[in-house]
Amino acid sequence: MSGMINIHGPRAGKYLVEFRTDDGRTLGLFVPASHGEVLGVLQEAMPYGLLVRDVVGTGRDTTHSTPGLDSDQD
């Protein structure tokens, strides 16, 4: 099994976006049907799914960081 993103719905006025890792863990997000257009953008941007490598031992606390917006970056 490989990691994947599934979009279910709309059902009861919302979509379920399910992120699944290659080891079977899942994360689900509900998106209101009124904002469903963002799902098309997601599918266009990631036609083959989402790949995020594990980063271990960077020596940096990334718990609250936002790429491109960290205060220590110029």
SVG drawing of the C-alpha trace seen along z (x, -y; Angstrom):
<svg xmlns="http://www.w3.org/2000/svg" viewBox="-27 -39 47 41">
<polyline fill="none" stroke="black" stroke-width="0.4" points="0.0,0.0 1.3,-3.5 0.3,-6.8 -2.7,-8.4 -5.4,-11.1 -9.0,-10.2 -11.9,-12.7 -15.3,-11.5 -18.6,-13.3 -20.3,-15.6 -22.5,-14.1 -24.5,-16.0 -23.1,-19.3 -19.4,-18.4 -16.6,-16.5 -14.2,-14.2 -10.6,-14.5 -8.7,-11.4 -4.9,-11.4 -3.5,-7.9 0.2,-7.0 1.9,-4.0 1.7,-2.3 -2.1,-2.7 -2.4,-5.8 -5.1,-8.2 -6.1,-11.8 -9.5,-13.1 -10.5,-16.7 -14.1,-17.9 -14.5,-20.6 -17.9,-22.3 -19.4,-21.8 -19.7,-25.6 -15.8,-25.6 -15.5,-22.5 -13.6,-24.5 -10.4,-24.2 -10.5,-20.5 -10.0,-21.0 -6.9,-23.1 -5.7,-20.3 -6.2,-17.7 -4.4,-19.8 -1.5,-20.6 -1.0,-17.0 -2.2,-14.7 -0.2,-11.8 -0.8,-12.4 1.3,-14.0 4.8,-13.0 6.4,-14.4 9.7,-13.0 10.4,-12.3 12.8,-14.9 14.6,-13.7 17.3,-15.4 17.2,-18.8 18.0,-20.5 15.2,-22.9 11.8,-23.1 9.4,-23.0 6.3,-22.5 5.0,-26.0 6.9,-27.0 5.4,-28.1 7.6,-27.6 8.7,-31.0 7.4,-32.9 9.8,-31.9 11.3,-34.9 14.9,-33.7 14.6,-33.6 15.4,-36.6"/>
</svg>
